[in-house]
Amino acid sequence: MSLALAPLDVSVELEANLPCRKFDPDLWFSDSPTDLELAKSLCGDCPLRVECLAGAVERAEPWGVWGGEIFERGAVVPRKRPRGRPRKEDLARDAALRVEAEARLAASGLATSRNAVRLAA
């Protein structure tokens, strides 16, 4: 059985504990990098974070914040860049954040290799 289809713990009060239920759902699908970072931070204490991320990886979600990670075109990205040409320091920061995102996925047990979860370059 996959994590995405695992039965929910009945002791979890879904409406009371899930940030995606308490806040505007559009926040998790915003075009604004700032809004997406806020959504990621709200996912931090969610009791279903791992299941949400596992389901999104399994479904290759095309966009949005799932389980505290940003998905874009079916890949996990460390952060969403604003429009326009990136600065050199932004490229360096993206490389560092990419390593951090890979570590978080590995710690969640969702990625044993780069082929398990596609990370955007």
C-alpha positions in Angstrom: 0.0 0.0 0.0 1.3 3.4 -0.8 1.6 6.2 1.7 -0.7 8.3 -0.4 -3.5 5.8 0.2 -2.6 4.9 3.8 -5.6 5.3 6.2 -5.6 8.5 8.2 -5.1 8.4 11.9 -8.6 9.0 13.3 -7.1 10.9 16.3 -6.0 13.7 13.9 -8.6 16.4 13.9 -8.3 17.3 10.2 -10.0 20.6 10.1 -8.3 21.9 13.3 -4.7 20.8 12.6 -4.1 21.1 8.9 -2.8 24.5 7.8 -4.1 24.0 4.2 -7.6 23.8 5.7 -7.2 26.8 8.0 -5.7 29.3 5.5 -6.6 30.3 2.0 -6.0 27.3 -0.3 -4.8 29.7 -3.0 -1.7 30.4 -0.9 -0.4 26.9 -1.7 -0.7 27.5 -5.5 0.3 31.1 -5.7 2.6 32.6 -8.4 4.4 34.7 -5.8 7.6 33.2 -4.4 6.9 34.9 -1.1 3.5 33.3 -0.7 4.9 29.9 -1.6 7.6 30.3 1.1 4.9 31.2 3.6 2.9 28.1 2.6 6.1 26.0 3.0 6.6 27.4 6.5 3.0 26.7 7.5 3.4 23.0 6.5 6.2 22.6 9.0 4.0 21.4 11.9 1.4 19.6 9.9 0.7 16.1 11.2 0.2 14.8 7.6 3.3 16.4 6.1 5.1 13.2 5.1 1.9 11.6 3.7 1.1 14.8 1.7 4.7 14.9 0.3 4.7 11.2 -0.5 1.3 11.5 -2.3 2.5 14.5 -4.3 5.7 12.7 -5.4 3.7 9.6 -6.4 1.3 11.7 -8.4 4.1 14.0 -9.8 2.0 17.0 -8.9 2.5 19.7 -11.6 2.7 22.7 -9.2 2.0 24.0 -5.7 3.3 23.4 -2.2 2.8 19.8 -1.0 4.3 18.4 2.3 6.4 21.5 2.7 8.1 21.3 -0.7 7.4 23.4 -3.8 6.5 21.5 -7.0 6.9 23.0 -10.4 6.3 21.0 -13.6 6.2 17.8 -11.6 9.6 18.4 -9.9 10.6 19.5 -6.4 12.3 22.9 -6.6 14.1 24.5 -3.6 12.4 27.8 -4.2 10.4 29.5 -6.9 12.3 32.2 -8.6 10.7 35.5 -9.6 10.4 36.3 -13.3 13.4 37.5 -15.2 17.1 36.6 -15.4 18.5 35.4 -12.1 21.5 37.1 -10.5 24.7 35.1 -10.0 24.2 35.0 -6.2 20.7 33.7 -6.7 22.1 30.8 -8.8 24.5 30.0 -6.0 21.8 30.1 -3.4 19.6 27.9 -5.6 22.4 25.3 -5.8 22.7 25.3 -2.0 18.9 25.0 -1.6 18.7 22.2 -4.1 21.1 20.2 -1.9 19.0 21.0 1.2 15.8 19.9 -0.6 17.5 16.6 -1.6 18.5 16.1 2.0 15.0 16.7 3.3 13.6 14.2 0.8 16.2 11.6 1.7 15.4 12.2 5.4 11.7 11.6 4.7 12.6 8.3 3.1 11.2 9.5 -0.2 14.3 9.6 -2.3 17.0 7.0 -2.4 18.5 8.3 -5.6 18.0 11.2 -8.0 15.7 9.0 -10.1 13.3 8.4 -7.2 12.2 12.1 -7.1 13.0 14.5 -9.9 14.5 17.7 -8.6 14.5 20.6 -10.9 17.9 21.8 -11.9 
